[in-house]
Amino acid sequence: MILKWGGGLIVFVLAMGACHQGLQDVREAAANRSPTAISCADLVANPPENAWVRLTGAKGALRDAAFRSTNGKTDRVYVPLTCDGPPPRTISLVMSSEDPTLLGAVVAQKDVEIARVVTGMLRSAKDHSTGTTTGGGLDGGCAQCSVKIDKLDPDYVVLEEGASPSALRGIAWLAGAIVGYGVLVRIVTS
């Protein structure tokens, strides 16, 4: 009896999580049908939440970046981006990238200047999906990075380069939730 209800509770929690993630992905895809073009200055002044953006006018350098390594292999780089003009007191925008060219430059310890149009999902630091960044309370913004980013603003945002919203992924999560609820009904009625 305890195993039945314990198993049912676990399935319920998993199904609720799948439902939440599915609804979030579908809602995000519906709100972001194409990337919104935005300048670096406009983004820093008023960053949109969970938006698919095409950022112009930003620049950065690998010498200022943090990088994450998993099992001894560098798999993500965090580059602080600034806009044209005088250097800011704090960093408000960080690009998260898995670009093989940038990762190769990190491994080779080369300094690369970055000045390109970047398309990806804009996230608040606490919502960044890799789980390596936390709000500005963590010095440097990356829990698993050996090198930290200097002068990080507590309210910085992360631009996940190459990420885009996916309604199909959301529907898959919702289908998983439906299956989970079906299993839950079987557990409870057996």
ABEGO torsion letter per residue (X at the ends): XAAAAAAAAAAAAAAAAAAAAAAAAAAAAAABABBBBBBAAAAAABBBBGBBBBBBGBBBBAAABBBBBBGGBBABBBBBBBBBEBBBABBABBBBBABAAAAAAAAAGBBBBBBBBBBEBBBBAAABAAGABBBAABBGGBAABABBBBGBBAABBBBBBGBBBBAAAAAAAAAAAAAAAAAAAAAAAX
